[in-house]
Amino acid sequence: MQLIRGLHNLKDEHRHCVLTIGNFDGIHLGHQALLKLLGEIADKHQTHRCLMTFDPLPHEYFSTESATPRLMNTREKVIALTQHSEKLCPEHLLLLNFNEALSAMTADQFVKDILVDALSIRAVVIGDDFRFGQDRKGNLDLLKTLGAEYGFEASALSTQQVADQRVSSTQIREALLNDQFELAEKMLNRPYQICGRVAHGDKRGRSIGFPTANIHLHRPHTPLYGVYSVTMHSGTFGSVPGIANVGRRPTVNGEHVQLEVHLFDFDQDIYGQHVCVSFHQKIRDEKKFESFDDLKQQITLDCVKAKAFHAISEK
């Protein structure tokens, strides 16, 4: 899959595609069904597939401080797409900067300027709730009308359901916020993950006997806060169970939200490696402790619970 950053990087070989558009936050079962349909339509037209998405996401652009937390950043989106089979992974991922100019485009302009003039699409397929253009006036009916005028096909995929619930990024965020990890996993078709590069921290965890891998989140908000049973995955060391804290670390007056992972029975150097952390179970909320001794005692208890989840015997 080729990542194309912005319309100015489009080449002739990217044109005449079959296109899908959306936030694709989470690459959940609904997105996966849409990508499957995209592939079937591309086969019919004997052309390549393109997924168009945005950064920032539109709701983040309009309400930066109060935006609902995204499930994944752009790199995680790329990872999730490329982990799927060739039948689901599109040939091209077109990433557009959602800015003032794009937000001001009418739905008709969006179709003419981008779908027709820039991409010369053969067909477009969207989710049945997708809206686009200024004031979100664009929908499937408009795409069909303009498609008849400009010569492209337009279709939509009906909502997918799991456990009698509509599969959506919103529902997955709610499941994570309510500690319903099994429901989130069913909707995603995999455990919820946060990925990033392991960076050097302040080494405070090591000083109390719990060294951590520190991972910057690179997103404005996260649907998880607290202490969790997790598994860290890396290309070098495989899958390693552990415990993680997502938060500001109030005991040390931390300012930025970050992910810290303590791995069980693991002493390898993983600084600089890109890893993914799967979340399985919430243990407790983050809290401020009066002393490092109190924090150490609590982490010891947290580890007992996390090891029980992973079926790891205490030594």
C-alpha positions as CSV (number, residue, x, y, z in Angstrom):
1,M,0.0,0.0,0.0
2,Q,1.3,3.4,-1.0
3,L,0.7,6.4,1.3
4,I,0.0,9.6,-0.7
5,R,0.1,12.8,1.4
6,G,-2.0,15.4,-0.2
7,L,-3.5,16.0,-3.7
8,H,-0.3,17.7,-4.8
9,N,1.4,14.3,-4.7
10,L,-1.1,12.5,-7.0
11,K,0.3,11.0,-10.1
12,D,-1.3,9.7,-13.3
13,E,-1.1,6.2,-12.0
14,H,-3.3,7.1,-9.0
15,R,-6.2,8.3,-11.2
16,H,-9.1,6.2,-12.5
17,C,-9.4,4.4,-9.2
18,V,-12.3,3.0,-7.2
19,L,-12.5,5.1,-4.1
20,T,-13.8,4.9,-0.6
21,I,-13.8,7.9,1.8
22,G,-14.1,8.3,5.6
23,N,-12.3,8.6,8.9
24,F,-11.7,4.9,9.1
25,D,-10.9,5.3,12.8
26,G,-10.3,1.9,14.2
27,I,-10.5,-0.1,10.9
28,H,-13.4,-2.0,12.6
29,L,-15.6,-4.7,11.1
30,G,-17.7,-2.2,9.3
31,H,-14.6,-0.7,7.7
32,Q,-13.4,-4.2,6.8
33,A,-16.7,-5.0,5.1
34,L,-16.5,-1.7,3.2
35,L,-12.9,-2.5,2.1
36,K,-14.1,-5.9,0.9
37,L,-16.8,-4.3,-1.2
38,L,-14.3,-1.8,-2.5
39,G,-12.2,-4.7,-3.8
40,E,-15.1,-6.4,-5.5
41,I,-16.1,-3.1,-7.3
42,A,-12.4,-2.5,-8.3
43,D,-12.3,-6.0,-9.8
44,K,-15.4,-5.3,-11.8
45,H,-13.9,-2.1,-13.1
46,Q,-10.5,-3.8,-13.5
47,T,-8.7,-1.0,-11.7
48,H,-7.0,-0.2,-8.4
49,R,-8.4,0.8,-5.0
50,C,-7.9,4.0,-3.1
51,L,-8.9,4.9,0.5
52,M,-9.2,8.6,1.2
53,T,-9.0,9.8,4.8
54,F,-8.1,12.9,6.8
55,D,-5.7,14.3,9.4
56,P,-6.8,15.9,11.6
57,L,-10.1,14.2,11.6
58,P,-12.9,16.6,10.8
59,H,-14.4,16.6,14.3
60,E,-10.9,17.4,15.7
61,Y,-10.6,20.4,13.3
62,F,-13.9,21.9,14.5
63,S,-13.4,21.2,18.2
64,T,-9.8,20.6,19.1
65,E,-10.1,20.8,22.9
66,S,-13.4,18.9,23.3
67,A,-12.9,16.4,20.4
68,T,-13.9,12.8,21.1
69,P,-10.8,10.6,21.4
70,R,-9.7,8.9,18.2
71,L,-9.0,5.2,18.3
72,M,-5.8,5.4,16.2
73,N,-3.4,7.8,14.8
74,T,-2.4,7.9,11.1
75,R,0.6,5.5,11.5
76,E,-1.6,3.0,13.4
77,K,-4.2,3.2,10.6
78,V,-1.5,2.3,8.0
79,I,-0.3,-0.6,10.2
80,A,-3.9,-1.9,10.6
81,L,-4.6,-1.7,6.9
82,T,-1.3,-3.4,5.9
83,Q,-1.9,-6.2,8.4
84,H,-5.0,-7.3,6.5
85,S,-5.0,-9.5,3.4
86,E,-4.4,-8.2,-0.1
87,K,-8.2,-8.5,-0.6
88,L,-8.8,-5.8,2.0
89,C,-5.7,-3.6,1.8
90,P,-6.1,-0.9,-0.9
91,E,-3.3,-0.1,-3.2
92,H,-3.3,3.6,-2.2
93,L,-4.1,5.5,0.9
94,L,-4.7,9.2,0.2
95,L,-4.3,11.4,3.3
96,L,-5.7,14.9,3.1
97,N,-5.0,17.7,5.5
98,F,-8.5,18.7,6.8
99,N,-8.0,22.5,6.9
100,E,-10.0,25.7,6.3
101,A,-10.1,25.3,2.5
102,L,-11.3,21.7,2.7
103,S,-13.9,22.4,5.4
104,A,-15.3,25.3,3.3
105,M,-15.8,23.2,0.2
106,T,-19.4,22.5,-0.8
107,A,-20.3,18.9,-1.4
108,D,-20.6,19.6,-5.2
109,Q,-17.2,21.2,-5.2
110,F,-15.6,18.3,-3.3
111,V,-17.0,15.9,-5.9
112,K,-15.9,18.0,-9.0
113,D,-12.6,19.2,-7.8
114,I,-11.3,16.1,-6.0
115,L,-13.2,13.0,-7.1
116,V,-13.6,14.0,-10.8
117,D,-10.8,16.5,-11.6
118,A,-8.0,15.2,-9.3
119,L,-8.8,11.5,-9.2
120,S,-11.1,10.8,-12.2
121,I,-12.7,8.0,-10.2
122,R,-14.5,5.1,-11.8
123,A,-16.6,4.4,-8.7
124,V,-17.1,5.5,-5.1
125,V,-18.4,3.4,-2.2
126,I,-19.2,4.8,1.3
127,G,-20.7,3.8,4.6
128,D,-24.4,4.5,4.8
129,D,-23.9,7.2,7.4
130,F,-21.1,9.1,5.6
131,R,-21.6,12.8,5.0
132,F,-19.2,15.3,3.3
133,G,-18.9,18.8,2.2
134,Q,-19.7,22.1,3.9
135,D,-22.4,21.6,6.5
136,R,-22.3,17.8,5.8
137,K,-24.8,18.2,3.0
138,G,-23.2,15.5,0.8
139,N,-24.6,12.0,0.9
140,L,-25.2,8.9,-1.3
141,D,-28.1,10.5,-3.2
142,L,-25.9,13.5,-4.2
143,L,-23.1,11.1,-5.3
144,K,-25.5,9.1,-7.4
145,T,-26.8,12.3,-9.0
146,L,-23.3,13.7,-9.7
147,G,-22.1,10.3,-10.7
148,A,-24.7,10.1,-13.5
149,E,-23.4,13.6,-14.7
150,Y,-19.7,12.9,-14.4
151,G,-19.6,9.2,-15.3
152,F,-18.9,7.3,-12.1
153,E,-20.8,4.7,-10.1
154,A,-21.8,5.4,-6.4
155,S,-22.9,2.9,-3.8
156,A,-23.1,2.5,0.0
157,L,-22.7,-0.4,2.4
158,S,-25.3,-1.0,5.1
159,T,-24.4,-0.9,8.8
160,Q,-22.7,-3.9,10.3
161,Q,-23.9,-5.3,13.7
162,V,-22.3,-7.2,16.5
163,A,-24.3,-8.4,19.5
164,D,-27.3,-6.5,18.2
165,Q,-25.3,-3.3,18.3
166,R,-24.3,-1.1,15.4
167,V,-20.6,-1.4,14.7
168,S,-19.0,2.1,14.7
169,S,-16.0,4.0,16.0
170,T,-18.3,5.7,18.5
171,Q,-19.6,2.4,19.9
172,I,-16.0,1.1,20.2
173,R,-15.0,4.3,22.1
174,E,-17.9,3.8,24.4
175,A,-17.0,0.2,25.0
176,L,-13.4,1.1,25.9
177,L,-14.5,3.9,28.2
178,N,-16.9,1.5,29.9
179,D,-14.2,-1.2,30.2
180,Q,-16.0,-3.5,27.8
181,F,-12.9,-4.9,26.1
182,E,-14.6,-8.1,24.8
183,L,-17.2,-6.0,23.0
184,A,-14.6,-3.7,21.6
185,E,-12.5,-6.7,20.4
186,K,-15.5,-8.2,18.6
187,M,-16.2,-5.0,16.8
188,L,-12.6,-4.5,15.8
189,N,-12.0,-8.2,15.1
190,R,-8.9,-7.9,17.2
191,P,-7.9,-6.5,20.7
192,Y,-7.7,-2.7,20.9
193,Q,-4.1,-1.6,20.4
194,I,-2.0,1.5,20.8
195,C,1.2,1.6,18.8
196,G,4.3,3.8,19.0
197,R,8.1,4.0,19.4
198,V,9.7,3.3,22.7
199,A,11.4,6.4,24.1
200,H,13.6,7.2,27.0
201,G,11.7,8.3,30.1
202,D,12.8,9.7,33.4
203,K,13.7,6.2,34.8
204,R,11.5,6.7,37.9
205,G,9.9,3.3,37.3
206,R,13.3,1.6,37.3
207,S,14.2,3.3,40.6
208,I,11.2,1.5,42.4
209,G,11.7,-1.8,40.7
210,F,9.3,-1.5,37.9
211,P,11.1,-0.4,34.7
212,T,8.7,0.8,32.0
213,A,8.7,1.2,28.2
214,N,7.5,4.8,27.5
215,I,5.5,5.3,24.4
216,H,4.3,8.8,23.1
217,L,0.7,8.7,22.0
218,H,0.8,11.2,19.2
219,R,-2.9,12.0,19.4
220,P,-4.9,14.8,21.1
221,H,-7.1,12.5,23.2
222,T,-7.3,8.8,24.1
223,P,-10.3,6.6,25.1
224,L,-8.2,4.9,27.8
225,Y,-7.1,6.3,31.2
226,G,-5.8,4.1,34.0
227,V,-4.0,0.8,34.6
228,Y,-4.5,-2.2,32.4
229,S,-3.4,-5.8,31.7
230,V,-1.7,-5.7,28.3
231,T,0.5,-7.5,25.8
232,M,3.3,-5.8,24.0
233,H,4.1,-6.9,20.5
234,S,7.4,-6.2,18.7
235,G,9.0,-7.5,15.6
236,T,12.1,-8.5,17.6
237,F,10.8,-10.0,20.8
238,G,7.3,-11.2,19.8
239,S,4.5,-10.9,22.3
240,V,5.2,-10.2,26.0
241,P,2.6,-9.8,28.7
242,G,2.7,-6.9,31.1
243,I,0.8,-4.0,32.8
244,A,0.4,-0.5,31.5
245,N,-0.6,2.9,32.7
246,V,-2.2,5.5,30.4
247,G,-2.3,8.9,31.9
248,R,-0.5,12.0,33.2
249,R,1.3,10.3,36.1
250,P,-0.1,12.6,38.8
251,T,2.3,11.3,41.5
252,V,5.2,12.9,39.7
253,N,3.1,15.9,38.5
254,G,3.2,14.8,34.8
255,E,1.8,17.2,32.3
256,H,1.4,15.0,29.1
257,V,-0.7,11.9,28.7
258,Q,1.5,9.0,27.8
259,L,1.6,5.2,27.8
260,E,4.0,3.4,30.2
261,V,4.3,-0.4,30.0
262,H,6.0,-2.7,32.5
263,L,6.8,-6.1,31.0
264,F,6.9,-9.3,33.1
265,D,10.1,-11.3,33.2
266,F,11.7,-9.1,30.5
267,D,15.0,-7.3,30.6
268,Q,15.9,-6.6,26.9
269,D,16.7,-3.3,25.4
270,I,13.8,-2.1,23.3
271,Y,14.5,1.6,23.1
272,G,13.7,3.0,19.7
273,Q,11.7,0.0,18.6
274,H,8.2,0.4,17.2
275,V,5.7,-1.7,19.2
276,C,2.0,-2.2,19.6
277,V,0.3,-2.7,22.9
278,S,-2.9,-4.7,23.1
279,F,-5.3,-3.9,26.0
280,H,-7.3,-6.7,27.7
281,Q,-8.6,-5.6,31.1
282,K,-8.8,-2.5,33.3
283,I,-7.4,-2.9,36.8
284,R,-8.0,0.6,38.2
285,D,-8.2,4.3,37.6
286,E,-5.0,6.4,37.7
287,K,-4.6,8.2,41.0
288,K,-2.1,10.4,42.8
289,F,-0.1,8.7,45.7
290,E,1.4,10.5,48.7
291,S,4.8,8.8,48.3
292,F,6.8,6.5,46.0
293,D,6.5,3.8,48.6
294,D,2.7,4.0,48.4
295,L,3.0,3.9,44.6
296,K,5.3,0.9,44.7
297,Q,2.9,-1.0,47.0
298,Q,0.0,-0.3,44.6
299,I,1.9,-1.3,41.5
300,T,2.8,-4.6,43.2
301,L,-0.9,-5.3,43.8
302,D,-1.7,-4.3,40.2
303,C,0.9,-6.7,38.9
304,V,-0.7,-9.6,40.9
305,K,-4.0,-8.9,39.1
306,A,-2.4,-8.5,35.7
307,K,-0.4,-11.7,36.1
308,A,-3.6,-13.5,37.2
309,F,-5.2,-12.4,33.9
310,H,-2.2,-13.7,31.9
311,A,-2.2,-16.9,34.0
312,I,1.4,-16.2,35.1
313,S,2.4,-17.8,38.4
314,E,3.9,-15.7,41.1
315,K,7.5,-16.7,41.9
